[in-house]
């Protein structure tokens, strides 16, 4: 297993639900920069992380989804 050791300027945690997502973005020092609920749409998420996107790591809560195209995949595809 490879261990990821790279440092980043910003860290984003996402709690993803069917109709809403909760986003928290911290800087390297641990200061909270963003702490908000959003509608569960890729454009809303991308707008919030836009200022940090050049050096951010995103962690998404583990989810279970039986939909043919899971919600998290929509975000990955929108980011690409």
C-alpha positions in Angstrom: 0.0 0.0 0.0 1.3 3.5 -0.9 1.1 6.1 1.9 0.1 9.6 0.8 2.4 12.1 2.5 2.0 15.3 0.4 1.0 18.5 2.3 -1.6 20.8 0.9 -2.6 24.4 1.6 -6.3 23.5 2.1 -8.3 20.5 3.3 -12.0 20.0 2.5 -14.4 17.6 4.2 -17.7 16.8 2.6 -20.8 15.1 4.3 -22.8 14.1 1.2 -26.6 13.5 1.4 -29.2 13.1 -1.3 -30.4 16.7 -1.2 -27.7 18.5 0.7 -24.0 18.5 1.3 -22.1 19.9 4.3 -18.7 21.4 3.4 -15.9 22.4 5.7 -12.6 23.8 4.4 -9.6 24.3 6.7 -6.2 25.8 6.0 -2.9 24.2 6.9 -3.0 25.7 10.4 -6.5 24.3 11.0 -8.4 27.5 10.8 -12.0 27.0 9.5 -12.4 29.0 6.2 -15.7 27.6 5.0 -18.4 25.9 7.1 -21.8 25.6 5.2 -24.7 23.5 4.0 -25.3 23.5 0.2 -27.8 22.0 -2.1 -26.5 18.7 -3.5 -25.5 20.0 -6.9 -22.0 19.9 -8.4 -22.2 23.6 -9.4 -22.8 24.7 -5.7 -19.9 22.6 -4.5 -17.5 23.8 -7.3 -18.5 27.5 -6.5 -17.6 27.1 -2.8 -14.2 25.4 -3.4 -13.3 27.6 -6.4 -10.9 29.9 -4.4 -9.1 26.9 -3.0 -9.2 24.5 -5.9 -5.5 25.0 -7.0 -4.3 23.2 -3.8 -7.1 21.4 -2.0 -7.6 17.8 -0.9 -11.2 16.6 -0.6 -12.4 13.8 1.6 -16.0 12.6 1.3 -17.9 10.7 3.9 -18.3 7.0 3.1 -21.7 6.6 1.5 -23.9 3.8 0.3 -25.8 4.4 -2.9 -27.5 1.9 -5.1 -28.2 4.5 -7.8 -26.6 3.5 -11.2 -24.5 6.7 -11.1 -23.7 7.6 -7.4 -23.9 11.1 -6.2 -20.2 11.3 -5.5 -19.4 10.3 -9.1 -21.3 13.4 -10.3 -18.9 15.6 -8.4 -15.8 13.8 -9.7 -17.1 14.1 -13.3 -17.9 17.8 -12.8 -14.4 18.5 -11.5 -12.7 16.8 -14.4 
